[in-house]
Amino acid sequence: MWLRNFRCCCKKSIICAIYSDSFAIDALTSDWDTISGSWSVGSGVLTTGSSSGLLVAKSLHPNGNQAAYIAAKMRCSTTGTAGRLVGNYQNSSNYWYAEIQPGGVNGTLKIFQVAGGSATQIGTTTTVPSLNANDLCDVNLCFYNGRVTAMAQAGGGLATLSADATITGDRAGVGSGSVGGTVEIEDFSFERHQELSPKCKACLYCDVCIDGDEPYRMQVDLEGDLFDATECDCSQFIGSYILERYNSCDWRYYFPGKPCDMVYLQLLFLPPPPGFISGSIVVNLVVNDGTTGGTDVFWRLATTVTPFNCKNLNRLAIPGVISGGVAARCLNAFSASCYVTSLVA
């Protein structure tokens, strides 16, 4: 199996971006609604010293109350200062936000829902490793498929939170909590979520990819001879396939007509277990297991890899059949090889 760089210009795709602001110029009057607090722009930074500040971009989600990806970089000047990334905004009394706050060693990440003007923390508080005062922190907030996910990363590992959420708003913005100093914000973006198009971003992170940025497409080549004594002619699956990103660390090709009840070819990048540096690349052939909508892996190849740049793979070999599933098809593979190549959309 192998992967290679690929660009497609033949297919019109959805535009992911809705609104972004690098704060290179002051567009607060034209592009933003100041709901509360005092805000200023200078030298590529949006700044507030107000507690409970709220600033909302005027741009509306083109699809209405639909899946959204929101991102910004935030810097809180003291451990008593909290920055907020706002989404699912309906009005000043109804919206959601992710809140970060630095600490002496580590910081925190929380999710809140504001309903009827009252803020309620949703779920638990999670630790943002190595988030200290004056550290720049990447913050993401996503709404999709009845869920809200928040992510934050400073100098240490990635912190994530997720909870159920109903999408009722079509705007996004930024805010502040308790402020003992200032909150600085850079590079705000409001985009369609990957749920609306595989080319768009999501609040997911593939730890096997050292840059955290997975290609939209991957090419999988099955070569050699496949043999099986059952009613299925497995040799028909030898060939090259373009797999599109289904989820973080997960690409799939769906077989037209489901030959031999085959549903899809799957490529997975599995992150390393805690305390280890090596993960796995796994290729699965997935078959319908006979239940309504049910599937089962019936052929699997795998190899161990250390984290690498997923956008620069070139015929990465995945040798041998590691295991077969419960389905009685294509369980025996002879002289079969698999190669992966990264394809950049």
NUDOKOL-462860 format. One record per residue (C-alpha): residue in one letter; x, y negated, z negated. Coordinates in pm, 1 decimal. Layout:
{A {X Y Z}}
...
This chain:
{M {0.0 0.0 0.0}}
{W {136.2 -345.2 75.8}}
{L {41.9 -715.2 48.5}}
{R {139.2 -1005.1 270.8}}
{N {80.9 -1380.9 300.8}}
{F {-226.0 -1451.7 511.4}}
{R {-416.9 -1759.4 614.0}}
{C {-762.3 -1758.5 766.4}}
{C {-895.7 -2049.6 966.3}}
{C {-1184.8 -1871.3 1131.5}}
{K {-1439.0 -1866.8 851.1}}
{K {-1607.5 -2175.8 709.5}}
{S {-1593.3 -2162.5 331.7}}
{I {-1758.4 -2347.0 48.9}}
{I {-1579.4 -2657.4 -78.7}}
{C {-1487.0 -2592.1 -442.0}}
{A {-1406.5 -2946.9 -555.4}}
{I {-1688.6 -3166.6 -686.0}}
{Y {-1492.6 -3447.1 -852.1}}
{S {-1139.9 -3502.6 -980.1}}
{D {-956.1 -3794.0 -1138.4}}
{S {-579.8 -3817.2 -1183.6}}
{F {-628.6 -4156.9 -1352.0}}
{A {-375.0 -4311.9 -1117.1}}
{I {-620.1 -4602.3 -1087.4}}
{D {-891.3 -4727.4 -1321.1}}
{A {-1221.3 -4590.5 -1187.9}}
{L {-1409.0 -4593.7 -1518.0}}
{T {-1674.9 -4835.8 -1391.7}}
{S {-1731.3 -4676.8 -1051.2}}
{D {-1694.1 -4305.4 -1131.6}}
{W {-1778.5 -4260.3 -1498.7}}
{D {-2058.0 -4331.0 -1747.6}}
{T {-1935.8 -4436.1 -2092.4}}
{I {-2183.4 -4279.3 -2334.1}}
{S {-1993.0 -4367.5 -2651.6}}
{G {-1652.6 -4488.4 -2765.2}}
{S {-1392.0 -4712.5 -2606.5}}
{W {-1191.3 -4574.7 -2312.2}}
{S {-901.8 -4709.5 -2107.6}}
{V {-687.6 -4598.1 -1813.6}}
{G {-317.9 -4666.3 -1758.2}}
{S {-10.6 -4489.3 -1616.3}}
{G {-207.3 -4183.5 -1511.1}}
{V {-363.8 -4130.1 -1853.1}}
{L {-716.2 -4174.4 -1990.2}}
{T {-702.6 -4275.2 -2357.5}}
{T {-945.5 -4319.9 -2644.8}}
{G {-896.1 -4402.4 -3010.4}}
{S {-1266.1 -4363.4 -3088.0}}
{S {-1418.8 -4083.2 -3289.7}}
{S {-1708.6 -3898.0 -3124.4}}
{G {-1633.3 -4059.6 -2788.8}}
{L {-1811.7 -3930.8 -2479.0}}
{L {-1733.9 -4007.6 -2114.6}}
{V {-1923.0 -3833.5 -1832.8}}
{A {-1839.2 -3826.8 -1462.8}}
{K {-2118.0 -3961.7 -1241.3}}
{S {-2076.9 -3683.1 -983.7}}
{L {-2348.9 -3417.0 -990.8}}
{H {-2302.0 -3049.0 -916.5}}
{P {-2419.5 -3017.0 -552.1}}
{N {-2592.0 -2687.9 -631.9}}
{G {-2778.0 -2829.6 -931.7}}
{N {-2764.0 -2637.0 -1255.8}}
{Q {-2512.3 -2386.4 -1125.1}}
{A {-2183.6 -2221.7 -1215.0}}
{A {-1903.0 -2471.6 -1278.4}}
{Y {-1529.8 -2481.0 -1354.6}}
{I {-1398.1 -2782.4 -1551.9}}
{A {-1035.5 -2853.1 -1638.9}}
{A {-814.6 -3122.4 -1791.8}}
{K {-487.9 -3169.2 -1976.1}}
{M {-522.3 -3314.4 -2327.5}}
{R {-284.4 -3457.3 -2585.0}}
{C {-391.2 -3531.4 -2944.4}}
{S {-151.4 -3758.3 -3131.7}}
{T {-216.3 -3621.3 -3482.9}}
{T {-334.5 -3300.5 -3648.5}}
{G {-647.7 -3491.2 -3754.6}}
{T {-743.6 -3563.2 -3392.6}}
{A {-964.6 -3347.2 -3167.5}}
{G {-1009.6 -3361.6 -2791.0}}
{R {-1314.5 -3233.6 -2604.7}}
{L {-1390.3 -3104.6 -2255.5}}
{V {-1758.4 -3144.9 -2172.1}}
{G {-1979.4 -2941.4 -1940.0}}
{N {-2337.5 -2831.5 -1876.4}}
{Y {-2426.1 -3196.1 -1940.7}}
{Q {-2797.8 -3275.4 -1911.8}}
{N {-2813.2 -3594.6 -2116.0}}
{S {-2648.5 -3749.8 -2421.6}}
{S {-2847.5 -3519.2 -2649.9}}
{N {-2799.4 -3194.0 -2458.8}}
{Y {-2461.4 -3059.9 -2343.1}}
{W {-2174.8 -2826.3 -2433.2}}
{Y {-1807.1 -2886.5 -2507.8}}
{A {-1482.5 -2709.7 -2586.3}}
{E {-1280.1 -2874.3 -2864.2}}
{I {-907.1 -2844.3 -2928.8}}
{Q {-723.7 -2968.6 -3235.1}}
{P {-348.8 -2938.4 -3304.6}}
{G {-214.1 -2803.1 -3630.5}}
{G {113.6 -2787.7 -3817.7}}
{V {210.2 -2460.0 -3646.6}}
{N {-85.0 -2357.4 -3429.6}}
{G {-395.3 -2537.4 -3314.4}}
{T {-759.8 -2434.8 -3277.5}}
{L {-1017.2 -2392.4 -3000.8}}
{K {-1393.7 -2406.5 -3058.2}}
{I {-1711.5 -2412.9 -2848.5}}
{F {-2007.4 -2634.1 -2942.0}}
{Q {-2359.3 -2678.5 -2810.2}}
{V {-2533.7 -3012.2 -2852.9}}
{A {-2911.7 -2962.8 -2849.6}}
{G {-3154.7 -3236.7 -2939.1}}
{G {-2861.9 -3450.6 -3049.8}}
{S {-2727.5 -3198.0 -3302.4}}
{A {-2396.4 -3016.0 -3247.5}}
{T {-2365.8 -2648.2 -3344.5}}
{Q {-2050.7 -2441.6 -3321.2}}
{I {-2108.6 -2132.0 -3108.7}}
{G {-1908.1 -1825.2 -3205.0}}
{T {-1580.5 -1823.1 -3393.4}}
{T {-1273.6 -2046.1 -3408.4}}
{T {-970.5 -1910.1 -3225.2}}
{T {-603.0 -1999.7 -3258.0}}
{V {-418.2 -2189.2 -2984.6}}
{P {-56.3 -2073.0 -3032.3}}
{S {205.0 -2347.7 -3079.3}}
{L {-38.6 -2637.4 -3029.3}}
{N {109.6 -2922.5 -3232.9}}
{A {46.9 -3297.3 -3242.3}}
{N {149.2 -3473.0 -2917.4}}
{D {164.3 -3142.9 -2722.9}}
{L {1.9 -3143.1 -2381.0}}
{C {-261.5 -2870.4 -2369.2}}
{D {-434.4 -2722.3 -2062.4}}
{V {-806.3 -2687.9 -2134.3}}
{N {-1066.2 -2512.6 -1917.6}}
{L {-1441.3 -2476.9 -1958.1}}
{C {-1660.2 -2256.9 -1736.8}}
{F {-2031.9 -2189.9 -1705.8}}
{Y {-2134.8 -1886.3 -1501.9}}
{N {-2374.6 -1591.3 -1505.0}}
{G {-2533.0 -1688.3 -1837.0}}
{R {-2197.2 -1733.3 -2009.2}}
{V {-1967.7 -2011.2 -2125.5}}
{T {-1591.6 -1952.8 -2146.5}}
{A {-1329.1 -2188.0 -2289.3}}
{M {-953.4 -2154.4 -2247.7}}
{A {-661.5 -2349.7 -2392.4}}
{Q {-285.4 -2312.9 -2360.1}}
{A {-2.1 -2533.0 -2487.6}}
{G {350.3 -2406.2 -2556.7}}
{G {243.9 -2055.6 -2658.6}}
{G {-2.9 -1792.3 -2546.6}}
{L {-348.3 -1834.7 -2399.6}}
{A {-651.6 -1883.6 -2625.8}}
{T {-998.4 -1788.2 -2499.4}}
{L {-1355.2 -1795.9 -2629.0}}
{S {-1679.2 -1686.2 -2464.3}}
{A {-2049.4 -1688.6 -2552.8}}
{D {-2396.0 -1671.8 -2400.5}}
{A {-2518.1 -1997.6 -2248.0}}
{T {-2807.6 -2116.4 -2033.7}}
{I {-2699.5 -2352.6 -1755.7}}
{T {-2926.6 -2656.9 -1777.1}}
{G {-2692.7 -2946.0 -1687.2}}
{D {-2517.7 -3053.8 -1368.7}}
{R {-2248.0 -3294.3 -1493.5}}
{A {-1912.5 -3277.8 -1674.2}}
{G {-1682.2 -3505.4 -1870.1}}
{V {-1452.8 -3549.9 -2167.9}}
{G {-1484.3 -3655.8 -2528.9}}
{S {-1325.0 -3685.9 -2869.7}}
{G {-1407.2 -3550.1 -3213.2}}
{S {-1251.5 -3681.6 -3531.7}}
{V {-972.0 -3918.5 -3436.3}}
{G {-683.0 -4003.9 -3662.7}}
{G {-480.7 -4137.0 -3371.0}}
{T {-551.8 -4111.0 -2998.9}}
{V {-670.7 -3856.7 -2744.5}}
{E {-496.8 -3872.9 -2405.0}}
{I {-636.1 -3696.4 -2099.4}}
{E {-477.2 -3623.2 -1761.3}}
{D {-583.8 -3451.2 -1437.6}}
{F {-957.4 -3401.8 -1488.9}}
{S {-1136.1 -3176.5 -1238.1}}
{F {-1496.2 -3062.1 -1194.2}}
{E {-1546.8 -2777.6 -945.5}}
{R {-1777.4 -2502.5 -831.9}}
{H {-1708.3 -2175.7 -1011.6}}
{Q {-1576.8 -1857.4 -852.5}}
{E {-1926.4 -1709.9 -899.0}}
{L {-2037.6 -1933.2 -608.5}}
{S {-1737.4 -1851.4 -389.9}}
{P {-1441.9 -1612.2 -437.2}}
{K {-1207.3 -1891.8 -327.3}}
{C {-1302.9 -2112.8 -621.7}}
{K {-1147.1 -2098.7 -968.6}}
{A {-1263.6 -1923.2 -1282.9}}
{C {-1176.8 -1923.1 -1651.4}}
{L {-983.8 -1599.0 -1614.5}}
{Y {-617.3 -1525.3 -1633.8}}
{C {-416.8 -1238.8 -1486.5}}
{D {-125.4 -1176.2 -1724.3}}
{V {57.8 -963.4 -1467.4}}
{C {88.9 -1269.4 -1242.8}}
{I {361.7 -1484.4 -1393.0}}
{D {208.6 -1799.8 -1245.6}}
{G {-143.9 -1704.7 -1355.0}}
{D {-268.0 -1777.4 -1004.1}}
{E {-393.9 -1476.3 -810.3}}
{P {-426.9 -1477.2 -430.9}}
{Y {-776.2 -1480.8 -283.2}}
{R {-701.4 -1177.3 -65.3}}
{M {-479.7 -870.2 -97.9}}
{Q {-397.2 -619.6 173.9}}
{V {-386.7 -251.2 85.7}}
{D {-234.2 0.4 327.7}}
{L {-304.2 371.3 280.9}}
{E {-57.5 577.4 482.7}}
{G {24.7 943.8 533.1}}
{D {-214.0 1239.3 502.4}}
{L {-512.7 1282.1 274.6}}
{F {-657.0 1630.7 242.0}}
{D {-964.2 1758.3 65.4}}
{A {-1139.7 2093.2 81.4}}
{T {-1488.3 1953.3 19.5}}
{E {-1737.8 1825.4 275.4}}
{C {-1568.9 1482.0 292.9}}
{D {-1309.4 1405.3 560.7}}
{C {-1068.7 1199.5 350.5}}
{S {-840.6 1124.1 644.0}}
{Q {-1088.1 857.2 755.8}}
{F {-971.7 636.0 470.1}}
{I {-614.3 609.3 595.4}}
{G {-557.5 255.0 724.2}}
{S {-522.0 -112.3 626.8}}
{Y {-781.8 -299.7 422.0}}
{I {-826.5 -665.5 326.3}}
{L {-955.0 -684.7 -30.5}}
{E {-1119.3 -1004.6 -156.1}}
{R {-1091.7 -1123.6 -514.5}}
{Y {-1381.0 -991.0 -719.2}}
{N {-1260.7 -1105.5 -1058.6}}
{S {-937.4 -1190.5 -1233.7}}
{C {-682.2 -915.0 -1159.3}}
{D {-943.6 -733.2 -948.9}}
{W {-976.2 -718.1 -566.6}}
{R {-1224.2 -503.7 -369.7}}
{Y {-1313.8 -387.1 -20.3}}
{Y {-1668.3 -250.7 20.7}}
{F {-1700.8 27.5 276.7}}
{P {-1975.1 -28.5 537.0}}
{G {-2224.1 256.1 531.1}}
{K {-2059.7 416.4 225.8}}
{P {-1893.2 712.4 401.5}}
{C {-1879.4 1017.4 172.1}}
{D {-2068.9 800.9 -79.3}}
{M {-1756.7 583.3 -98.1}}
{V {-1851.6 241.5 -238.0}}
{Y {-1528.9 40.5 -244.6}}
{L {-1148.9 36.2 -250.6}}
{Q {-1022.6 -143.5 -560.9}}
{L {-689.0 -300.3 -653.7}}
{L {-629.8 -378.7 -1021.1}}
{F {-343.2 -556.6 -1194.3}}
{L {-345.8 -439.0 -1555.0}}
{P {-164.7 -660.6 -1807.3}}
{P {91.4 -507.5 -2042.8}}
{P {-27.1 -379.6 -2382.7}}
{P {62.4 -592.3 -2687.7}}
{G {435.2 -574.4 -2754.6}}
{F {524.0 -451.3 -2403.6}}
{I {643.1 -637.6 -2094.1}}
{S {534.4 -388.8 -1826.6}}
{G {184.4 -368.7 -1684.0}}
{S {37.6 -158.5 -1405.2}}
{I {-92.9 -187.8 -1052.5}}
{V {-374.5 58.1 -989.2}}
{V {-553.9 147.0 -665.8}}
{N {-890.9 319.2 -698.3}}
{L {-1126.3 473.4 -445.8}}
{V {-1468.1 440.8 -606.0}}
{V {-1765.5 664.1 -523.5}}
{N {-2135.9 653.3 -610.9}}
{D {-2185.7 891.9 -902.2}}
{G {-2545.9 969.7 -816.3}}
{T {-2710.1 735.1 -1067.7}}
{T {-2884.7 413.3 -972.6}}
{G {-2607.5 167.0 -903.7}}
{G {-2357.9 392.5 -1078.9}}
{T {-1997.6 444.0 -966.6}}
{D {-1701.3 656.9 -1066.1}}
{V {-1333.3 658.8 -972.6}}
{F {-1243.5 970.3 -775.9}}
{W {-895.2 887.6 -650.2}}
{R {-631.6 679.6 -827.9}}
{L {-274.5 568.9 -762.1}}
{A {-72.3 365.6 -1009.4}}
{T {274.3 228.5 -1073.8}}
{T {433.1 36.6 -1361.3}}
{V {541.8 -319.8 -1295.2}}
{T {683.6 -610.0 -1491.9}}
{P {510.8 -948.4 -1453.6}}
{F {579.3 -1101.5 -1112.9}}
{N {465.3 -1373.5 -878.8}}
{C {151.1 -1225.5 -723.7}}
{K {164.7 -1460.6 -425.7}}
{N {496.1 -1327.5 -299.2}}
{L {445.8 -952.0 -282.0}}
{N {568.6 -783.6 35.4}}
{R {494.0 -414.1 85.9}}
{L {507.1 -322.5 -280.6}}
{A {497.4 55.9 -293.4}}
{I {258.5 243.5 -520.5}}
{P {373.5 604.9 -489.4}}
{G {191.9 925.0 -567.2}}
{V {-145.4 1026.9 -698.6}}
{I {-154.1 982.1 -1075.6}}
{S {-500.9 1116.5 -1144.7}}
{G {-829.7 1213.2 -986.6}}
{G {-1174.2 1137.4 -1121.8}}
{V {-1467.5 1367.2 -1184.4}}
{A {-1608.8 1344.9 -832.3}}
{A {-1516.6 1640.6 -611.5}}
{R {-1385.7 1436.3 -321.0}}
{C {-1032.5 1351.8 -210.7}}
{L {-881.5 1482.1 -534.1}}
{N {-582.9 1624.1 -350.5}}
{A {-355.4 1387.2 -165.2}}
{F {-57.5 1506.2 36.8}}
{S {217.9 1279.3 169.0}}
{A {2.1 973.7 96.8}}
{S {161.7 636.3 25.0}}
{C {16.3 303.4 -76.9}}
{Y {154.2 -47.5 -18.2}}
{V {30.8 -388.7 -132.4}}
{T {92.4 -730.3 21.6}}
{S {-32.3 -1063.5 -114.6}}
{L {-252.5 -1265.7 117.8}}
{V {-290.9 -1637.1 46.3}}
{A {-621.8 -1779.1 170.4}}
